[in-house]
Amino acid sequence: MGNNPATAGGGNSCSTSTIIAEKSTGTHILRVDSYSGTKGLGVGKSINSGTFAAGGHSWYIAYFPDGEDDDCADWISVSLYLDRPSAKDNVVKARFEFSVIDYNGCPQSQYWKKSPVTTFSLLAEGARCSGHKKFIQTKDFQRWWKDSFWIRCDVTVVKDIRVETTAAQAQDLPPPDLGRNLGELLESQLGADVEFMVGDEVFMAHRIVLAARSSVFKAELYGHMKEKYRMTCIQIDDMDPRVFKAMLHFIYTDSFPDVHKDDKIAMAQHLLVAADRYNLERLKFISVNVLRSCIDPTTVLATLALAEQHGCNRLKEECFKFLKSRQNLTAVMESDDFEHLMRTSPSLFKELLAKVAP
């Protein structure tokens, strides 16, 4: 085992100095719902994002669909502008990153641009902004379905640099491992005292853990319903065994299960239903976020119906927002899901029309 440098040297005491660069980070996402609708604005002309805060300062993104100048007319250019510094700072030092998120919500690593620490100022000519003139080559949009994408900008403002001296720690505090330990308890079935039959599969669990995590399980296993659930094996209807296993994984580990990317949407949909059934608010929140990031013409109507059924207003509004795009709505109207929604959920269908009508 290697020696800790802070305790090396026999019984001699050893202190530690740490150089700390204070920083504050802010993120803004500029959504471009139709690149083809912005192309043709003209070289050197930009569309600016709303302002956003990072490090106590106000910033915005300038998006040039036809390039910032003639040398990059076949490119999309982006720049970060200091809109307004804080009252006490005339000069701001910051590093920034631009990246692209495609139509399906997936980051595109080939369009990740990182800057060094840059000085921004409103006092010097040309010091107000910095960016990338050749950010995305326009011919690349032939690869993108429906030509919609997001531009993400992460701004890290570098503040004071200081040195702190502290007594050395005998050893570093290990990371939390409660979730890992409980996950191992679930896998080992040690001390398990309740059995569930889901489909043709049997799952063992611990009553006290389930009750601590879910008010529904608490009522069933320890409340006025406990006599009904004293039986050795409890039957769970209307749930796939894979979904129940994933829900147990979350209950014990507090983490969303690892699933193949092709199954991610379906699993999130089923876990949203399960979370609502067993009052697992954090799992419901995580499932909603997964579905929000995966909204596209093939999923939006099913997601909308699910949001309506389970009272997920935030997810419902995201679906309406997506369908306000004429291109997105046209693609969806050609699908069987559109007719199915019209037949099975007439009130939701009317609300959809009211939301997306021009």
C-alpha positions in Angstrom: 0.0 0.0 0.0 1.4 3.4 -1.0 2.2 6.1 1.6 0.0 9.1 2.0 2.3 12.1 1.3 0.4 14.1 4.0 1.5 11.6 6.6 5.0 10.7 5.3 8.1 11.4 7.3 7.5 9.3 10.5 5.7 11.1 13.2 6.3 14.6 11.8 3.2 16.7 11.2 2.5 17.8 7.7 0.1 20.5 6.6 -1.3 21.0 3.1 -1.7 24.1 0.9 -4.4 24.2 -1.8 -4.6 26.7 -4.6 -8.3 27.4 -5.2 -9.6 29.2 -8.2 -13.2 30.3 -7.4 -15.5 29.8 -10.3 -19.2 29.9 -11.1 -20.9 28.1 -14.0 -24.1 28.8 -15.9 -25.6 27.0 -18.8 -28.0 28.2 -21.6 -29.6 26.2 -24.4 -30.7 27.9 -27.6 -33.3 25.8 -29.4 -33.4 26.1 -33.2 -36.7 24.4 -34.2 -36.0 24.9 -38.0 -32.6 25.6 -39.4 -34.0 25.9 -42.9 -36.3 28.6 -41.6 -33.3 30.7 -40.3 -30.9 30.1 -43.2 -30.9 33.0 -45.7 -30.8 35.6 -43.0 -27.6 36.9 -44.5 -23.8 36.7 -43.8 -22.9 38.6 -40.7 -26.5 38.7 -39.4 -27.3 37.0 -36.1 -30.3 35.9 -34.1 -29.6 36.4 -30.4 -30.7 34.2 -27.5 -32.4 35.4 -24.4 -30.0 36.6 -21.7 -28.8 34.3 -19.0 -26.8 34.5 -15.8 -23.4 33.0 -15.1 -21.1 34.2 -12.3 -23.2 37.2 -11.5 -23.0 38.6 -15.1 -25.5 38.7 -17.9 -24.7 36.9 -21.2 -26.3 35.9 -24.5 -25.5 33.7 -27.5 -25.4 35.1 -31.1 -26.4 32.5 -33.7 -25.2 33.3 -37.3 -27.1 30.8 -39.6 -25.2 32.0 -42.7 -21.8 32.6 -41.0 -20.3 35.6 -39.2 -18.4 36.8 -42.3 -17.6 35.9 -45.9 -14.8 33.5 -44.9 -17.3 31.2 -43.2 -20.4 31.6 -45.4 -20.8 27.8 -45.6 -20.8 27.5 -41.8 -22.9 28.3 -38.8 -21.1 30.6 -36.5 -21.8 31.1 -32.7 -20.5 33.7 -30.3 -20.8 34.4 -26.6 -21.5 38.0 -25.7 -21.1 39.7 -22.4 -24.4 41.6 -22.2 -23.9 43.3 -18.8 -21.2 42.7 -16.2 -21.9 42.9 -12.5 -21.8 46.4 -11.0 -18.4 45.8 -9.4 -16.6 44.2 -12.4 -15.7 45.9 -15.7 -13.5 43.0 -16.9 -14.7 39.4 -16.7 -12.5 36.3 -17.2 -14.4 33.2 -18.4 -14.0 30.0 -20.3 -16.9 28.7 -22.3 -18.0 25.6 -24.3 -20.3 25.3 -27.2 -21.9 22.0 -28.1 -24.8 20.6 -30.2 -27.7 18.5 -29.1 -29.5 16.8 -32.0 -33.2 16.4 -32.8 -33.4 13.3 -30.6 -31.8 14.9 -27.6 -28.4 13.3 -28.1 -25.2 15.3 -27.7 -23.0 15.4 -30.9 -19.4 15.2 -29.7 -18.0 16.3 -33.1 -19.5 19.7 -32.5 -18.0 20.3 -29.1 -15.8 23.4 -28.9 -14.0 24.5 -25.8 -12.3 27.9 -25.3 -9.4 28.8 -23.0 -9.9 31.5 -20.4 -11.0 34.6 -22.3 -11.2 38.2 -21.1 -14.5 39.9 -21.8 -15.0 43.7 -21.3 -17.4 46.4 -22.5 -14.6 48.9 -22.3 -12.3 47.6 -25.1 -13.2 47.4 -28.8 -13.9 43.7 -29.8 -13.5 42.4 -26.2 -17.2 42.0 -25.6 -17.6 38.7 -27.4 -15.7 35.5 -28.4 -16.8 32.4 -30.3 -16.4 30.1 -33.2 -16.9 31.3 -36.7 -16.7 27.8 -38.2 -18.9 25.9 -35.7 -21.0 23.6 -37.9 -20.6 23.2 -41.7 -24.1 23.7 -43.3 -23.8 20.6 -45.4 -23.9 18.5 -42.3 -27.6 19.3 -41.8 -28.4 16.7 -44.5 -27.8 14.1 -41.8 -30.3 15.6 -39.4 -33.9 14.7 -39.4 -36.3 17.7 -39.6 -33.3 20.0 -39.2 -34.0 20.9 -35.6 -31.2 21.1 -33.0 -30.1 22.8 -29.8 -27.0 24.8 -29.1 -25.7 24.5 -25.6 -23.3 27.0 -24.0 -21.6 26.4 -20.7 -20.0 29.5 -19.2 -17.5 29.3 -16.3 -16.6 32.6 -14.8 -13.2 32.5 -13.1 -13.1 34.6 -10.0 -10.6 35.1 -7.2 -7.6 32.7 -6.8 -6.6 32.0 -3.2 -4.4 29.7 -1.2 -5.8 27.7 1.8 -3.6 25.9 4.3 -5.1 23.1 6.3 -3.9 20.2 8.5 -3.6 17.0 6.5 -6.4 14.5 6.8 -5.3 11.0 7.9 -7.4 9.6 5.0 -10.0 10.9 2.6 -13.6 10.4 3.3 -14.9 7.6 1.1 -17.9 8.3 -1.2 -21.4 7.4 0.0 -22.1 3.7 -0.4 -25.6 3.3 1.1 -27.2 2.7 -2.3 -24.6 0.2 -3.3 -25.0 -1.7 0.0 -28.7 -1.8 -0.2 -28.5 -2.9 -3.8 -26.2 -5.8 -2.7 -28.8 -6.6 0.0 -31.5 -6.9 -2.6 -29.4 -9.1 -4.8 -28.3 -11.4 -2.0 -31.9 -11.6 -0.6 -30.4 -11.8 2.9 -33.1 -11.4 5.5 -35.8 -10.9 2.8 -39.3 -11.4 4.3 -41.7 -10.7 1.5 -42.2 -12.4 -1.8 -43.9 -11.0 -4.9 -45.2 -12.9 -7.9 -45.1 -10.8 -11.0 -46.1 -12.6 -14.2 -44.3 -15.9 -13.9 -41.3 -14.5 -11.9 -40.8 -14.3 -8.1 -39.0 -11.4 -6.4 -37.8 -11.3 -2.8 -37.6 -8.1 -0.9 -37.6 -6.5 2.6 -40.8 -5.1 4.0 -39.1 -2.4 6.1 -37.1 -1.1 3.1 -40.3 -1.0 0.9 -42.2 0.8 3.6 -39.5 3.3 4.2 -39.5 4.3 0.5 -43.1 4.1 -0.5 -46.2 5.2 1.4 -48.2 2.7 -0.6 -46.1 -0.2 0.4 -46.1 1.1 4.0 -49.9 1.1 4.0 -50.1 -2.4 2.5 -47.4 -4.0 4.6 -47.8 -2.2 8.0 -51.0 -0.2 7.9 -54.7 -1.2 8.0 -54.2 -3.4 4.9 -51.4 -5.5 6.5 -53.7 -8.5 7.2 -54.4 -8.8 3.5 -50.7 -8.8 2.8 -49.5 -11.2 5.5 -49.5 -14.0 2.9 -46.2 -15.5 1.9 -46.5 -14.4 -1.7 -48.1 -11.2 -2.9 -49.5 -11.2 -6.5 -48.7 -8.0 -8.5 -51.0 -7.6 -11.5 -50.7 -5.3 -14.6 -46.9 -5.0 -14.4 -44.2 -6.5 -16.5 -41.5 -8.4 -14.4 -38.7 -6.3 -15.9 -40.5 -3.1 -14.8 -41.0 -4.4 -11.3 -37.4 -5.5 -11.0 -36.3 -2.0 -12.2 -38.6 -0.4 -9.7 -37.1 -2.5 -6.9 -33.6 -1.5 -8.1 -34.6 2.2 -7.7 -36.2 1.6 -4.3 -33.0 0.1 -2.9 -30.4 2.2 -4.7 -32.2 5.5 -5.5 -30.9 5.3 -9.0 -32.5 4.8 -12.4 -31.7 1.4 -13.7 -29.2 0.9 -16.6 -31.1 -0.2 -19.7 -30.2 -0.5 -23.3 -30.8 2.8 -25.2 -33.4 1.0 -27.4 -35.4 0.2 -24.3 -34.9 3.5 -22.5 -38.1 5.2 -23.6 -40.4 2.2 -23.0 -38.8 1.6 -19.6 -39.2 5.2 -18.6 -42.9 5.1 -19.7 -43.6 2.0 -17.6 -41.6 3.3 -14.6 -43.6 6.5 -14.7 -46.8 4.4 -14.3 -45.2 2.3 -11.5 -43.9 5.4 -9.7 -47.4 6.9 -9.8 -48.9 3.7 -8.5 -46.5 3.3 -5.6 -46.1 7.1 -4.8 -42.4 7.2 -5.7 -42.1 10.9 -6.5 -38.3 10.9 -7.3 -38.6 8.0 -9.7 -41.6 9.7 -11.3 -39.5 12.9 -11.7 -36.6 11.1 -13.2 -38.9 9.2 -15.6 -40.5 12.4 -16.7 -37.0 13.9 -17.4 -36.0 10.9 -19.5 -39.2 11.2 -21.6 -38.8 15.0 -22.0 -35.3 14.4 -23.5 -36.7 11.8 -25.9 -39.7 13.7 -27.4 -39.8 13.3 -31.2 -42.6 12.7 -33.8 -42.6 8.9 -33.0 -43.0 9.3 -29.2 -44.8 12.6 -28.6 -48.4 11.5 -28.7 -47.9 8.5 -26.5 -45.9 10.7 -24.1 -48.7 13.3 -24.1 -51.4 10.7 -23.3 -49.2 9.3 -20.5 -48.7 12.8 -19.1 -52.4 13.4 -19.1 -53.2 10.1 -17.4 -50.7 10.6 -14.6 -50.9 14.3 -13.9 -47.5 15.3 -15.3 -48.3 18.9 -16.4 -44.7 19.8 -17.0 -44.3 16.9 -19.4 -47.6 17.6 -21.1 -46.6 21.2 -21.8 -43.3 20.0 -23.3 -45.3 17.9 -25.7 -47.5 20.8 -26.6 -44.4 23.0 -27.1 -42.9 20.4 -29.5 -46.1 20.2 -31.5 -46.3 23.9 -32.0 -43.7 23.5 -34.7 -45.5 23.1 -38.0 -43.0 20.5 -39.3 -43.4 18.4 -36.1 -47.2 18.7 -36.2 -47.3 17.7 -39.9 -45.2 14.6 -39.3 -47.3 13.6 -36.3 -50.6 14.1 -38.1 -49.6 11.5 -40.7 -49.2 8.8 -38.0 -51.7 6.2 -36.7 -51.1 7.6 -33.2 -52.8 10.8 -34.2 -56.0 9.0 -35.2 -55.8 6.9 -32.1 -55.6 9.9 -29.8 -58.5 11.5 -31.6 -60.7 8.4 -31.0 -59.6 7.5 -27.5 -59.0 10.9 -25.8 -61.3 13.5 -27.5 -60.9 16.0 -24.6 -57.1 15.8 -24.8 -57.2 16.0 -28.6 -59.3 19.2 -28.4 -56.8 20.7 -25.9 -54.0 19.8 -28.3 -55.7 21.6 -31.2 -56.3 24.7 -29.0 -52.7 24.7 -27.9 -51.1 24.4 -31.4 -53.6 26.4 -33.4 -52.0 29.6 -34.9 
